[in-house]
Structures are given as C-alpha cells and as structure tokens.
Amino acid sequence: MDLPCSETLALPRGPAHIEWRRSARARRVSLRIDARGGAVVVTLPPRAGRGAGMALLMTHADWVAERLAALPDAVPFADGAMVPIDGRPHRIRHMPHARGGAWLQDDELCVSGAAEFLRRRVLDFLRAEARRRLTALVVVKSERLGITPRRISVKDTHSRWGSCASDGSLAFSWRLVMAPELVQDYVVAHEVAHLRHMNHGKRFWALVDKLTPHAAEAIPWLRTEGSRLLRTG
C-alpha cells in the first residue's frame, strides 16, 4: 500500500501532523520533529510498511507530544509581526503606498506594495541580507586560511545551519540572519574550517577556535533558540 505524503493522526495525547518519508538509505524506522512545519517526520526504510511507523509513533507518543508542545509559536511574516535581525527584534511595518521593496529603518522592517506581496518581499529581503552578511564573513575567514570556497549559497534548510560539500561549496540557512552576529560568526567559522578538515576531530575544533571566539556561546544558543528561527516566516 502506498504511503500518504502527510496526514493528521489522533495520538494518545492529541492530534499530530505526520509527514511520511521513505528512504533507500534508511536502515530503520526513525522519527524527528520538523520545527519549521510543526510536524512529525517518520522515515521508513524501503521494505518497512506504515504499520512499522505507526508502532514507533505509538511507542514514543509521549516524546512526540512533549516535543511538539515545546515548539515556539509560529510567527508569520505579517504587518506588525516582530522579526529578529542580528538577534534584535524588528517590527514589520507595511507601507502600501511607499516604494522601494523592503528596507530597515530604525527598529522596523518597512515593506512597500500590496499586502499580498508582503511575505515574499520580507523573505527576499532577509535572504539577500543573509547572503550579503554571510558571504562577507566567509571571505574574511577563508582568506585567513588561504582558501577560496568553490561556491557560497543560501538555502532554507530544515536541520542544518550550514554545510560544506566535498567540492568546497558552502551553504547556509538564510534564517541565520535572524540570529545574533556572534552566532553567524560561529556558523561561518565552522563551515570554513571544514574546507581544511572534513571531520570533527581535534584539529578541526582547534581551527574553529582560531577563526571565531564565539563557539562556546553560539552552540548552546542554537540548541535552545534555533527552533524560534525555524518557526519564523
């Protein structure tokens, strides 16, 4: 029987939105919480059926309920919403008769044009800001190592703040622009260090510490506050 892509199920402690995935690389059934969408993702190996996923869901129903309940409230990009930029709250201010797209003014993110374009304009602005700020950090840190990344891209990832491919390409979540500058600095340092060491060994972490002084503060910040970034937008 084919798996549904998604469905809402009545678990013992309340309804939950379930996203079903099948992976050729998976060796066992697994669960994870998609903070961005507020859903439970169930991944099945090729030969596992929906029943195996349901069994794991029911066994871990309390864990699922606790994790979903702990998610921060979603913050949509809408007029009046508070959105962090560099860790500082900015209020979205819709200015329908103005021109200029979106721009920062004091502690506001001003957005011109019709209301139906507001979310897209906010998103485009934040992605462009993320690309600009993170690229500048990459250039500074990679020059210190005498290394040039093959490519720098900004994406909307579910579980990684940054990544380094074997070909030297770096990718970052645009949502980092909402995090404090010290967090941005750490994530960039982490991925630039992977250009030299494609592992998490002692030499890698020693290099990270040379590239940024913020690891000790940024790592727990991402662990405790990162879900808020995923729930914004």
Secondary structure, 3 states (H helix, E strand, C coil): CCCCCEEEEEECCEEEEEEEEECCCCCCCEEEEECCCCEEEEEECCCCCHHHHHHHHHHCHHHHHHHHHHCCCCECCCCCCEEEECCEEEEEEEECCCCCCEEEECCEEEEECCHHHHHHHHHHHHHHHHHHHHHHHHHHHHHHHCCCCCEEEEECCCCCCEEECCCCEEEEEHHHHHCCHHHHHHHHHHHHHHCCCCCCCHHHHHHHHHHCCCHHHHHHHHHHHHHHHHCEC
